[in-house]
Amino acid sequence: MPSLAIAPQNFPWLSSEISRTPLQWSNGQTYELLLTSMYVRINNLGIQWCVMCTDPVLEMSKAQFLHFLPGYHDQGWQNFPCFPSKTSFCSADNFTLFPNVPVYVPISENALVATTCNSQTANRNIDLSRSSSTKHYDMSLCDLVDRNLEFVFDVHSGLVYWRHNSKPLW
């Protein structure tokens, strides 16, 4: 399975471990992987994708994230539709996943417990113009790191499966 390491402290964007530049979802390697892959996985360790993921490959795969497909609901996976976007991995009704433009957070979200996401080093912009009734949220690298979230994008169905990965890193 091909993979791309992300820079774990280059907040708030998903950035290549090598270049430290934010990943551009509308061109380059990440755009190509969205066009050619069947599944894309993003977590705090990096990005993985699967090009030849047909049923036999899924059954024999050692990549545990691909085993959720027959029964994702049994393993804590939830899903939502997500649509391609030029400035982010994808966009849903209430949030944007991993934009490569400034990351905005409604003022109500800033009231969360002190986390990497709320620190000045998170480089996220608190948006005072968004009212507390606005539910839009820009998901960024600090959400992956702080909340240990894991996302798998089924490119052909346009669904993003996500879960909180409670397993310790070590």
N, C-alpha and C positions, 0 to 999 in steps of 0.2 A: 504494500500500500504506500503510495507516495505521500510525503508529508512535508510540511513547511514549519520550521520553528518560528515562534513569535517572540518578540522582545518583551519579557514579562514586566519591565518597569518603564516602558515608553508610553505612559498614560497620556491621553485616554484612548489612543488609537491602537488597532491591531497593526503591528509593524513587523517587518521582516527582522529576524534576529541579526542578520548580516548587515543590511543597509540602514536599519532603524528608521526607514521612511514608511509612512502610513501606506497600507495596502490599498491600491486603487482597484475597485471592483469593476470599473468600466474599461480597463485595458490591462495589458501585461499578463503575467502568469496567473493571477487570481481570476481574471476574466476568462482566460482560456480554461481553467479548471471548472468554472461554472458552466461553460459551454459543452465540455466533453465528459463531465462526471455524472454519475447517477446519484451519488451521495457525497456530501461534504460534511465533515465533523469538525467542530470548533470547540476547544476547551482551553483551560489555562496552560496546557502544555504545547499547544500548537494547532495546526490545521492538517487534517488528513482527508484524502478523497479516494473514491473508488470508481474506476473507469469501466471495468469489466465485471460489474456486479449483477450477474444473472443468478437464477435460483441455485444451480449447483455450487457456484462460487460462494454464495451467501451461506449455504449449508456447511461447507467445508472451511469457511473462513475462521481464522484465529482472532480476527478483530471483533472483540466483544460488542462494540457498538452496532455492528451489523446484525447481531442476533436478536435485536429488539423487534425487528420487523414483523414476525409472525404474532407476537403478543406483547407489544410495547406497553400496553396498559398494566400488565402484570409486573413490570419492573419500574414503575414510577414515571414512565414517560408520558408526557402530555403533548398535544400538538396544536398548531394554529396555521392558517394560510399566510404565506408571505410572498410578496411580489418583487420582481427585479427592480433595482433602482440604480441610477448612475452614480450616486454618491454614498451608497451603503451596500452592505451584503444583501439585504432585502428589507422591505418595509411592510408592516402590518397596520391594522387600524389604529392601535394605540401606542405603538412604538416602532422604532427603527433599530435594526441590528447592525452594529459596528459601522457607523458612518465614518467617512474619511474627510469630513468637513467638521467645523466646530460642533462639539457635543453639548447640547442644551438639556438642562434638567429643570422642571418646574420647581418653584420655591417650596412647595409642599413636600417634595421628595428630599429636599436638603435637610429636613427635620429628622431624618433617620439617625440611628446611632452612629457615633463617630467611626467611620470606615475609610478605607483608601479612597472610596468614591467621593467622600465629603471633604477630603483634605485639599489644601491648595495645590499639592503636587499631582492631583488627579487631572488638572487642566480642563475641568468641565466648567461650563458657563452656567451660572444660576440665572434662569430666565424669569425676571420679575414680571414680565408682561403676560406670562401664561398664568391664568387664574388657577386657584386651587381646584376648580372643577375640571380643568383640563387634565386629562389622563395620559397625554402623550409623553413618552419617555425615550431617550436615546440610550440604548444599551451600548456599553463600551468595555474596554479591557478591564477596568477596575471591577465591573460586575462579574466578569469571569473569575478574577482573582479572589475577590471578597466573598462571593456567594458560591464559589466552586460550581458554576453552572456548566452545563454541557449541551451543545446543540448539534443536531444532525438534520441537514437539509436534504429532503428528497426532491431533487431538482425537477424531475418529471411531473410529480404531482403538485409541486408548489407548496408542500407542507414542511414546516419546521417542527421537529420533535425536540423536546427539551426536558431536562430534569436537573434536579440538584444532586450532584454526585457526592454522596456522603462518605465514600471510601477515602481513607487518608492517602496522601500522596506517596508516602513511603510504605 
